[in-house]
């Protein structure tokens, strides 16, 4: 039996949100949110066999994700996305935990994105500058970029969406540039495509440890419905934008990963500056070194857009939790002039700044980056288990109503999605070869997740009591 749940409708303040996103805006938003070039070097460092895992993730995780988002978004429209869907399917507590895991994902993922922008800046400064390993430099620049992004989104989606759109153009441009560069190089005499490196006769050679990171790379189709009350004509907009944005994102990941793996040997791949490293090497071979700077600027625009998209999306979860009064009520406040959830955005900024600071405790820049990334994987897979479990409940219910897809399609998508997400969650706890201290990594992962979910459950209990007492 479904637990008691509060109504899906929000307080009147939610009606003040501005419907600023159309098909084009949402397509670029999906592209910039999903295509995170900072993840590509982590995958490419595992070699050509990682391409088989991309195929598995696209078929068994990304495609079911699109089906789930379209179906659930139509059945349960409104601001909040998977928070709302889980709440309406499994009750308030599970809805809160899903939203809690979702926005916490971005508390760790957004700093990892900002680390990458800082890494590009350090790379352009030269190998002898010492910036690449300077904690002070990384701390100052990541925090500065974080707050610029927060302030842009406080100005409203009318401003913030242009950061997203420019970032989407940058992400697609960099992916295309990487593919074109490697194709030109392969066309030169003496360069051959290494078909042997794709062999999977030895199953142990497949880099399963990166599967969770690859699943994290492919999340993002739910970010549109998270801002459901800010999208024009959602029934028409979501399916078209998901199809177009999803297809472009999958092609960008496959092409850019293949390019990096061909350009840089596994043993030399830099996980924080890998994309710029590959571009640097390929342009040097072709005598096109002058391209490096404009491509670096495009890449920074891409990551800035991705940061803006995830800051914006995760703040909406805090916003609706405030409206439902399972977090401080002030989080549901909307800026009187800009029509944005400014309190939620500001809180996100302060918490992300704190995580950036704590991530350097006893770790190098590279290990801090990888730990943030794996924590983001674990949290995101938990929220996605709720997403696919919500679809599972709908697919196997007795409701004969068809919205978009046949019942058989929904059942297959939900079962496949649950299986792949569970595997991705498990693999988040398997450290990659770039981690030097396995025990330190595992301890940080387990204790951090335990503390975060304990805090979330405590907050839910406290505000639930306060809500019922005052209401």
N, C-alpha and C positions, 0 to 999 in steps of 0.2 A: 504493500500500500504506500502510495506517495505521501511523504511527510507534509505537514501543513506548510503552506508557503504564502508569503505576502503577495498581493496583486502585482502583476507585471507593470502596470502603469506607474509612472513616476509622478512626483509632485509637480505642480504647475511650473516650477522654475525650469524644468527640462524643456518646456515649450519655447524658452527663450533662445535655445540653440539655433544657429543659422544653418540652413541647408545650402552649403557652399560647394559640394562635390558632385560632379557629373561623371560620365563614363570615362572621359579622357583623364580627368583628375584622379579618379580611382585606379585607372590602369597604371598611371605613373606612380601612384602611391604603392600599389602592389609591387611594382618593379623595384622601387627603391627600398621597400621594406624587406623583400625576399632576397634580392641579389645583394648579399653582403660580401664584398670582395675580400674582407678581412678573414673570412672562413676558408677561402679557396687555397691559400698556401698550406694551411693545416692539412687539408685533404691531399693536395698535390704532393706534399712531402712523403706520402705513402706510395707514390709511384702509379704506374698505369693501371694496375689491377683495381685501384679505387674507382675506375670508371664503371665497373660492373656493379659496384654498390650504388653509384648514382642511378643506374637504371632500376635497381630494386627499390630504392627510396622513391623515385618518381612514380613507379607503378603501384607500389604497396602502401605508400604514405601520402604523397602529394596529390595523386588523383582521388583517393578516398576523402582526403581533406576538402577538396573542392566540392565533391558531392555533398559532404556533410554541411559545409557552410551555406551552399545554395538552398538545400532542403530545410535546414533548421532556421536559416535567416528568413525564409518565407513563412514558415509555420509560427515563428515567435519573433516578429519584427520589433525593433526598438533599440535604444541606446544600451550598450553593455555587451552585446554579442554573446560569446560563450559563457560569460557570467550569468546572463539572463537565461540562456538555454539550460544550463545546469540547474539553476535555481528553480525553474519551472518544471524540470523533469525529476529532480531528486530532492528538492527542498532547499530551504534557506542556508543551512549549515554547509552543505556540499557546494552550493552556489558561491558562498563566501570563500571557501577553501580554493575553489577553482579560480576565482578572481584574484585571490591572494597569491596563489602560485604564479598566475599569469603576469601580474604587474611586478612581482618580485623577480621574475625572469629578466625583465628589462632593467631592473635595478642592477643586475650583474652584466647583462648583455650590452647596455648602452655604454658603460665605462670601457668595455672591451672594444667597441667601435671607436671610441675617442682615443684609446691607446693606439689604434691603427693609424688614425690621422696624424697623431703625434709621431708615430714611427715613420711615416712617409716624410714628414718634415725633417726628422733627424737624418733620414737616408739622403735627402737632398742636401743636407748640410755637410755631407762627406763622411767617409769612414773614420777619418782622423779627428773629427770634431769632439768625439766623446759623448755626443748627445744621445745616441742610441741606448746607452746604459745609464743615463742620468735620471735618477728618480725625481729630483727636484724639477728638472725640465718637463718630464712627463706629468708630474702632479700639477704644475702651474698651467700648462697648455690644455690638458684635458678638462680641468675645472673651468677655465675661461670659455672653451667651446661649449661645454655643457650649459652654462648659464646664458650664453648667447642664444642657444637653441630654445631654452625654456622661455626666455623673454620674447622670442619671435612667435612662439605658440600662444603666449598670453595675449599677444596682439590679435589672436583669432586665426581660424583656418583660412580666412581671406588672405592673410599674410603668410601663415605657415605652409599653406598648400603650394606656394611658389617655391619654397625651399625644397619641398618634396618633389615637385615636378622637375626642378633643375637637377636634383639628385638622381632622379630616374633617368633623365637624359644622360647624365654623367656615367651611371652604372652601365647602361646599354652601350654607350660609346667606348668605354674601356674594354668591355667584353668583345666588342667588334674589333677594336684595335689589336687586342691580344691574338684573336683568331687570324686576322689578316697578316700580322707580322709573322706568325709561325707558318702560315701557308706559303708566304713569299720565301721564307728561309728553306722550307722543305723543297721548294721548286728549284733551288740553286744546286749546281753540280756538287756531288759529294755528300749530300744530305738525304737520308732515307728514313722513312717512317718505321719505327721499331715495333713491328707487329708481334714479335716474340714476347715482348713485355706484357702483353695482354693475356698470356696463357694462365689458366686457372686449374691446371692439372693438380697442383698442390693446394688443397683447400686452406692449409695453414698459412699460405702466403697472402691470402686475402686480408686486408687491413680492417677487420671487424671493429677494432677499437675506435675507428673514426665514424662508425655508423650513427652514433648519437649526435655528433657534431653535424653530420650531413642532414639528419632529420631536423635539427635546429635551423640549418640553412634554409630548409624548405617550408618553414612555418611562415605565416603571414596572411593567408587568404582570409582569415577571420578578422583582420584588422578593419576591414570595411564595415561589417555589421557591428563591430564595437562602437563605431561612430554612426550607427544607423539613423539617428535623428538628424544627422547633418548631411545626408545624401539625398539628392534630388531623384525622385521616381525610383525608389529602391528595387522594385520588382523587375524593372527593365535594366537598371544599371548594374546590379550585382552579377548576374550570370554573364553578361557581355564582358565586363571588366575582369572577372575571374578567368574566363577562357583566354582572353588576349594577354593579360598580365602573367598568368600562369605559364602559358606556352613560351613567352619571351624569357621568363625567368629560368625555366628548365634548360632552354637552349644556351642561355648565357652561362649558366653554371658548368654545363658539359664542355662547352667550347673553351672557357677560360681555364678550367682545371687541366684540360688536355694541353693547352698552350704552356702553362707553367711547368707541368711535368716534363714536357719536351725541352723547354728552355734551360731549366736548372736541374742539376743532378740532385737526387734525394739527400745526399749527405751534406749538401751546401745550401739547402733551402732555408731561408730565414722566415720564421712563422709570423713575425710582426711586419716585415717589410718585403715579403716574398713577391708580391705582384710588381712592385717597383723594381725589384731585383731582376725579374724576368724581362720586363720592358727594357731595362738598362742594357742587358746582355744582347737582346735581339736587335735593338736599334744600333748598338755598337757594331754588330756583324754586318748590318746593312748600311752603315755609314750615315745613320739618321739620328745622331745623338741630340740634335736640336728638338726632337719631338718629346724628349723625356720631360721637360718642364711643363708644357701644356697638358700632357697626359697626367702628370702628377696633380695639377690643379683640378682636372676633371675628376680624378679619383678622390680627392679631398671633398669635392662637391658631392660626389656620390655618397660617401660615408656621412657627410653632414646631413644630406637628405634622409638617409636611413635612420640616423640618430633622431632627427625631427619626427619621422613617422612613428618610431617606437616610443618616444617621449609622449607624443600626442595620444597614441592609442592606449598606453598603460595608464596615463593620467585619467582617462575616461572610466577605467575600472574603479579607481579611487573615488571619482566623481559619483558614480552610481551607487557605490557602497555608502557614501555619505548621504545620498538621497534616501537610501533604504535604512539609514541610521544604524548600520553595523560597523561603522567607523565614525569619527567625529562629524557631526552634522555640517560643520563649516566646509567640509570637503565638497559638499553639493552646491556651494555658492558659485554664481556666474558673474563674471565681470560686467558691471552695468554699462560700460561703453563698448567693449570689444566682444562681448558674448562668448567668452571662453571660461572654462573651469579653472580659474587662476589660482585658487587655493590648492587644488589638487596638483597642478603643475608645479607650483612653488615647493610644496612638500616633497614631490618627486626629486626636484633639484637638490634640496638639502640632503636627502637620504642617499642619492647617487654620489654626491660629493663625499659623504662619509665613507661609502664603500670604496671609492677611489683611494682614499687615504689609508683605509685598513688593508687594502689588497697588497700593499707593499711590505707588510709586516713579515720580515724574515724571508723574503723572496726576491728573486731577480725580476727584471721587467718581463722577461719571457715567461717565467713560471707564474707570475701574477696574472698575466694575460690568459694563459691556458687554464688556470684555476677558475678565473671569472667565467671563462667560456664553458667549462664543464659544469659549474654550478647552474649556469643559465640553461644548459641542456637538461639537467635533471628536473629543474623546476618547470620548464616548458613541457617536458614529456608528461609530467603529472597533470598539468592543465589540459593537455591534449587527450589524456586518458578519459577525462571528464567529457571532452568534446565527442569522442567516438562512442563513449558509453551512453551519452544522450541520444546519439543517432541509433545505437543498438536498441535502446528502449522503444524508440519510435518504429524501428524496422520490424520488431517482433511483437508489437502491440496488436490489438484487435481492430485498430482504427483503419477502415478500408479507404480513407480519403487519400487520393493521389495528388501531390502538389507539383513535383517536377519529375521524379524518378519512380520506376517500378519498385515494388517491394523487394524483389530478388536482388536488384542493384543495390538497394539500401542495405540489405543484409550482408551482401558480399563486401561492400565498402566498410561497414562498421566492424565486421570481424577481422578483415585485413588490417584496418587502421589500429584496432586494439592490439593485435599481435605485433605489428611493427613498432608501435609506440612503446610497448612493454620491453621489447628487445632494445630499443634505443635508450630507454631509462636504465636498463641494466648495464649497457656499454658505457654510460656516462661515468661509471665508477671504475672503469678500466683505464688506467693512465696511459697516455701516448708515450712514445719513446723519447720525447723532448723533456719529460718530467724526470728530474734527477733523484728526488726523495719521494719514494712511493708511499711510505708510511705517513709523511707529513701531508701529502696530497689526500690520502684516504681520510685521515683524521679531520682535515679542514672540511672535506665534503660532508662527512657524516654529522659532525658536530654542528656545522652551519645549518644544514637542512633540519636537523632535530630542533635547534633553537628557533628557527624561523617559523616552523609549523606549530611549535608549542606557543610561541608568541601570538600567532594568528588565532589559534583556538581560544587562548585566553582573552584576546580582544573581542572575539565574537561573543563569548559568554558574558563578558562585562557589559557590552553595549546592548545585548539582547535583554538582559535584566533591566538596564536603564530604560530601554525603549518601552518595555511592557509596563514598567512602573510609572513612567511619565505619560504613557499613552492610555 
